[in-house]
Amino acid sequence: MLVPRPNRKYNCTQSELYAISTIGWNSYLENQPDFEAFSTLYTTPFGDAALLAIESAKVLPDFQARNQSTETAYILMGQQAEEGLTKWRALRSYIKASFPAELVKPNVEAAGEDHYNKAVTRNWSETELMFTSALSYITANAAELTSGGMPAAFQTDLADIKTDFDKQYAAFTDSGQDEHEGTDAKITANNSVYDALQRMFEDGQVIYEKDASKRERFIFARIKAAITSNPTTNPTPPDPNVATIAGAVTNAATFNPIAAATIQISAPSLPLPISALTEPDGLYKLSVSGLANQTPFTVLVECFAEGYQAASQNLEISGGQSFTANFDLTEEIVP
């Protein structure tokens, strides 16, 4: 059975995965005795190894590094192709000067006109065939073309361009394959980091089942919401006219993120409720504007999701600040 290429398991950027994993395993090390009391596998070296795995995944070449050879070969190959197209147009001129008008068409076609027309669109396989057809045609019609003004070195020059093109074409296709292999290795390493983190997080949620503040340190969506809404990640000064409300919506039993949940913000001072849907990772972000010079006031933040009991909380907000409202929704009991 063929094994498919790996797909990433983490619903976040690569940099977010590394940041969330590092935060998560540092929290583990801070609370390691509680984990070891739960399972003897959870030692300090176990956490150190997990952090080392994150660093090992980080140093694997990212897209730009993997793509360098492919992009370089593409540029050089394109340059050789342009030279080849110029040479083929010159060859067409020699054909017109070497044969009667009624014989020009079949000779131009024999020289690779169809391949040329496709090569101008950067079709590399057709470019390769254009070179081959042109050189074969010159060999078969050298005497006529020379009488039509083709320089003696023309065929050699075209052959040299083809050699350079073929070299870059081979490098391009090979580096493209290497790039796929590098991509798969990076995704596989990242998936391993994610899987190890999630297994530890699942146990952390059991260990701290009755300690909500500790438990939140071991919920992927919660950490992601914290780092993506952290104002230190955005150097733009806060707008005194706007308050931002963000958070994560998760299943109260599994702590898995809930996508497409509706978040609605309302208050007597707001002309209309403001709403948004959570992303696939359970995160949301909303802005309340028109707050400049207003004193702090309370808004009602409500959360609705199909199959879950609605939840709500009150927040006192003011302009120029960010606020967090997380929700753990309980599944509805079907009679």
C-alpha positions as CSV (number, residue, x, y, z in Angstrom):
1,M,0.0,0.0,0.0
2,L,1.3,3.4,-0.9
3,V,1.9,5.8,2.0
4,P,0.6,9.3,1.4
5,R,2.6,12.4,2.0
6,P,2.1,13.7,5.6
7,N,-0.4,16.5,6.3
8,R,0.1,18.8,9.2
9,K,-2.0,18.1,12.3
10,Y,-1.6,21.5,14.0
11,N,-4.2,24.2,13.2
12,C,-1.8,27.1,13.6
13,T,1.3,28.6,12.0
14,Q,4.7,26.8,12.5
15,S,6.0,29.6,14.7
16,E,2.8,29.4,16.9
17,L,3.3,25.7,17.2
18,Y,6.8,26.1,18.5
19,A,5.8,28.9,20.9
20,I,2.8,27.1,22.3
21,S,4.8,23.9,22.7
22,T,7.6,25.6,24.5
23,I,5.2,27.4,26.8
24,G,3.3,24.1,27.4
25,W,6.4,22.1,28.2
26,N,7.8,24.8,30.5
27,S,4.5,24.7,32.4
28,Y,5.0,20.9,32.6
29,L,8.4,21.3,34.1
30,E,7.1,23.9,36.6
31,N,4.5,21.3,37.7
32,Q,6.5,18.2,37.1
33,P,6.0,16.6,40.5
34,D,2.2,16.6,40.0
35,F,2.7,14.9,36.6
36,E,5.0,12.3,38.0
37,A,2.5,11.6,40.7
38,F,0.0,10.8,38.0
39,S,2.4,8.8,35.8
40,T,6.0,7.6,36.5
41,L,6.8,8.4,32.8
42,Y,6.6,12.1,33.5
43,T,10.1,12.8,34.7
44,T,12.2,16.0,34.4
45,P,14.3,14.4,31.6
46,F,11.0,13.6,29.8
47,G,10.2,17.3,29.7
48,D,13.8,18.3,28.7
49,A,13.6,15.8,25.8
50,A,10.3,17.3,24.6
51,L,11.9,20.8,24.6
52,L,14.9,19.4,22.7
53,A,12.5,17.9,20.1
54,I,11.0,21.4,19.5
55,E,14.5,22.8,18.9
56,S,15.4,19.9,16.6
57,A,12.2,20.6,14.5
58,K,13.0,24.3,14.4
59,V,16.4,23.8,12.9
60,L,15.1,21.7,10.0
61,P,15.2,24.0,6.9
62,D,12.1,26.1,6.5
63,F,10.4,26.8,3.1
64,Q,12.8,29.6,2.1
65,A,15.9,27.5,2.8
66,R,14.4,24.5,1.1
67,N,13.4,26.6,-1.9
68,Q,16.7,28.3,-2.4
69,S,18.2,25.7,-4.8
70,T,14.9,25.4,-6.8
71,E,14.5,29.1,-7.1
72,T,18.2,29.6,-8.2
73,A,17.9,26.9,-10.8
74,Y,14.7,28.4,-12.0
75,I,16.2,31.8,-12.6
76,L,19.3,30.4,-14.3
77,M,17.2,28.1,-16.4
78,G,15.0,30.9,-17.5
79,Q,18.0,33.0,-18.6
80,Q,19.3,30.1,-20.7
81,A,15.8,29.6,-22.2
82,E,15.6,33.3,-23.2
83,E,18.9,33.0,-25.0
84,G,17.7,29.9,-26.7
85,L,14.5,31.6,-27.8
86,T,16.5,34.5,-29.3
87,K,18.7,32.0,-31.1
88,W,15.7,30.1,-32.5
89,R,14.3,33.4,-33.9
90,A,17.6,34.0,-35.6
91,L,17.4,30.5,-37.0
92,R,14.0,31.3,-38.4
93,S,15.5,34.3,-40.2
94,Y,18.3,32.2,-41.7
95,I,15.6,29.7,-43.0
96,K,13.7,32.6,-44.7
97,A,16.9,33.7,-46.3
98,S,17.9,30.1,-47.4
99,F,14.8,28.7,-49.0
100,P,12.1,29.8,-51.5
101,A,9.0,31.4,-49.9
102,E,6.9,28.3,-50.5
103,L,9.4,26.1,-48.6
104,V,9.8,28.4,-45.6
105,K,6.8,27.1,-43.7
106,P,7.7,23.3,-43.7
107,N,11.3,24.2,-42.8
108,V,10.4,26.4,-39.9
109,E,8.1,23.7,-38.7
110,A,10.9,21.2,-39.0
111,A,13.1,23.4,-37.0
112,G,10.7,23.2,-34.0
113,E,8.2,26.0,-34.4
114,D,5.5,24.2,-32.4
115,H,7.9,23.7,-29.5
116,Y,9.1,27.3,-29.8
117,N,5.5,28.6,-29.5
118,K,5.1,26.6,-26.3
119,A,8.5,27.4,-24.9
120,V,7.8,31.2,-24.9
121,T,5.3,30.4,-22.1
122,R,8.1,28.9,-20.0
123,N,7.1,25.3,-20.7
124,W,10.4,23.8,-19.8
125,S,9.9,20.4,-21.4
126,E,8.9,22.1,-24.7
127,T,11.9,24.4,-24.4
128,E,14.1,21.3,-24.2
129,L,12.5,19.9,-27.3
130,M,12.9,23.2,-29.1
131,F,16.7,23.0,-28.6
132,T,16.8,19.4,-29.8
133,S,14.7,20.1,-32.9
134,A,16.7,23.2,-33.8
135,L,20.1,21.5,-33.5
136,S,18.9,18.4,-35.5
137,Y,17.5,20.7,-38.2
138,I,20.8,22.7,-38.4
139,T,22.8,19.5,-38.8
140,A,20.6,18.3,-41.6
141,N,20.5,21.6,-43.4
142,A,23.9,23.2,-42.6
143,A,24.9,24.0,-46.2
144,E,21.6,25.8,-47.1
145,L,21.6,27.7,-43.8
146,T,25.2,28.8,-44.2
147,S,24.4,30.2,-47.7
148,G,21.5,32.0,-46.0
149,G,23.9,33.9,-43.7
150,M,24.1,31.6,-40.6
151,P,27.4,32.2,-38.9
152,A,29.8,29.2,-38.6
153,A,29.7,29.3,-34.8
154,F,25.9,29.5,-34.6
155,Q,25.3,25.7,-34.1
156,T,28.1,25.5,-31.5
157,D,26.7,28.5,-29.6
158,L,23.2,27.1,-29.6
159,A,24.5,23.7,-28.4
160,D,26.4,25.4,-25.5
161,I,23.2,27.2,-24.5
162,K,21.3,23.9,-24.6
163,T,24.0,22.2,-22.4
164,D,23.7,25.0,-19.8
165,F,19.8,24.8,-20.0
166,D,19.9,21.0,-19.5
167,K,22.1,21.4,-16.5
168,Q,19.8,23.9,-14.8
169,Y,16.7,21.9,-15.8
170,A,18.1,18.8,-14.2
171,A,19.0,20.9,-11.1
172,F,15.6,22.4,-11.0
173,T,13.7,19.1,-11.2
174,D,16.0,17.4,-8.7
175,S,15.9,20.3,-6.2
176,G,12.1,20.3,-6.5
177,Q,12.0,16.7,-5.4
178,D,14.5,17.4,-2.6
179,E,12.2,20.3,-1.5
180,H,9.3,17.9,-1.3
181,E,11.3,15.5,0.8
182,G,12.4,18.4,3.1
183,T,8.8,19.6,3.4
184,D,7.7,16.1,4.5
185,A,10.5,15.8,7.0
186,K,9.6,19.2,8.5
187,I,5.9,18.4,8.8
188,T,6.6,15.0,10.3
189,A,8.9,16.5,12.9
190,N,6.3,19.2,13.7
191,N,3.5,16.6,13.9
192,S,5.6,14.7,16.4
193,V,6.0,17.8,18.5
194,Y,2.3,18.5,18.4
195,D,1.3,14.9,19.2
196,A,3.6,14.8,22.2
197,L,2.3,18.1,23.5
198,Q,-1.3,17.0,23.1
199,R,-0.8,13.8,25.0
200,M,0.7,15.7,27.8
201,F,-2.0,18.3,27.7
202,E,-4.7,15.6,27.9
203,D,-3.2,14.3,31.1
204,G,-2.7,17.8,32.4
205,Q,-6.4,18.4,32.0
206,V,-7.1,15.3,34.1
207,I,-4.5,16.1,36.7
208,Y,-5.9,19.7,37.2
209,E,-9.6,18.8,36.6
210,K,-10.5,20.7,39.7
211,D,-8.0,23.6,39.3
212,A,-9.3,25.8,36.4
213,S,-6.4,28.2,36.4
214,K,-3.8,25.4,36.3
215,R,-5.9,23.5,33.7
216,E,-5.8,26.4,31.3
217,R,-2.1,26.1,31.1
218,F,-2.6,22.8,29.3
219,I,-5.2,23.7,26.7
220,F,-3.8,24.4,23.2
221,A,-6.5,26.9,22.2
222,R,-6.1,28.8,25.5
223,I,-2.3,29.3,25.0
224,K,-2.8,30.2,21.3
225,A,-5.4,32.8,22.2
226,A,-3.0,34.3,24.7
227,I,0.0,34.6,22.4
228,T,-2.0,35.7,19.4
229,S,-3.8,38.5,21.3
230,N,-0.8,39.6,23.3
231,P,-0.3,43.3,22.5
232,T,3.5,42.9,22.6
233,T,3.3,41.0,19.3
234,N,1.8,44.1,17.6
235,P,3.9,47.3,17.8
236,T,1.0,49.5,16.7
237,P,-0.1,51.8,19.4
238,P,-3.6,51.1,20.8
239,D,-6.5,53.0,19.4
240,P,-8.3,54.9,22.2
241,N,-11.4,54.7,20.2
242,V,-11.4,50.8,20.1
243,A,-11.6,48.0,22.6
244,T,-10.7,44.5,21.5
245,I,-12.3,41.4,22.9
246,A,-10.7,38.0,22.1
247,G,-10.7,34.5,23.4
248,A,-11.2,30.8,22.8
249,V,-14.3,28.6,22.8
250,T,-13.7,25.0,23.8
251,N,-15.7,21.8,24.7
252,A,-16.0,21.8,28.5
253,A,-15.5,18.0,28.6
254,T,-12.7,17.5,26.1
255,F,-11.3,21.1,25.8
256,N,-11.2,20.6,22.1
257,P,-11.8,23.9,20.1
258,I,-15.3,24.6,18.9
259,A,-15.5,26.1,15.4
260,A,-18.3,28.3,14.0
261,A,-19.6,29.2,17.5
262,T,-21.3,32.6,17.5
263,I,-19.9,35.3,19.8
264,Q,-22.2,38.3,20.4
265,I,-21.5,41.5,22.2
266,S,-24.3,43.8,23.3
267,A,-24.8,46.7,25.7
268,P,-27.4,49.5,26.0
269,S,-24.8,52.0,24.8
270,L,-24.1,50.0,21.6
271,P,-26.5,50.7,18.7
272,L,-26.4,47.1,17.5
273,P,-25.0,43.9,18.8
274,I,-21.6,42.9,17.4
275,S,-21.0,39.3,16.4
276,A,-18.5,37.0,14.9
277,L,-17.9,33.2,14.4
278,T,-15.0,31.3,15.9
279,E,-12.3,30.0,13.6
280,P,-11.5,26.3,13.2
281,D,-9.1,26.6,16.2
282,G,-11.9,28.0,18.4
283,L,-10.5,31.5,18.5
284,Y,-12.3,34.7,17.9
285,K,-11.5,38.4,18.0
286,L,-14.0,41.4,18.0
287,S,-13.6,45.1,18.1
288,V,-15.9,47.6,19.7
289,S,-15.4,51.1,18.3
290,G,-16.6,54.6,19.2
291,L,-15.2,54.5,22.7
292,A,-13.0,57.6,22.7
293,N,-13.6,59.7,25.8
294,Q,-16.2,57.3,27.1
295,T,-16.0,56.0,30.7
296,P,-15.7,52.3,31.1
297,F,-18.9,50.4,30.7
298,T,-20.2,46.8,30.9
299,V,-21.0,44.7,27.8
300,L,-22.6,41.3,27.7
301,V,-20.6,38.7,25.8
302,E,-22.7,35.7,24.8
303,C,-21.6,32.4,23.1
304,F,-23.8,30.1,21.1
305,A,-22.9,26.9,19.3
306,E,-25.1,24.2,17.8
307,G,-25.4,21.2,20.2
308,Y,-24.1,23.1,23.2
309,Q,-25.7,25.1,26.0
310,A,-25.3,28.9,25.6
311,A,-23.0,30.7,27.9
312,S,-22.4,34.4,28.7
313,Q,-20.3,36.7,30.8
314,N,-20.1,40.4,31.6
315,L,-17.0,42.5,30.8
316,E,-16.2,46.0,31.7
317,I,-14.4,47.6,28.8
318,S,-12.9,50.9,27.7
319,G,-11.1,52.2,24.6
320,G,-7.5,51.5,23.9
321,Q,-7.4,48.1,25.7
322,S,-7.7,44.4,25.0
323,F,-9.9,42.0,27.0
324,T,-10.3,38.3,27.1
325,A,-13.5,36.2,27.3
326,N,-13.0,32.5,27.1
327,F,-15.9,30.0,27.0
328,D,-16.1,26.3,27.9
329,L,-19.4,25.0,26.5
330,T,-21.3,22.0,27.8
331,E,-22.9,19.7,25.3
332,E,-26.7,19.7,25.4
333,I,-28.4,16.6,26.7
334,V,-30.7,15.1,24.1
335,P,-33.8,13.6,25.8
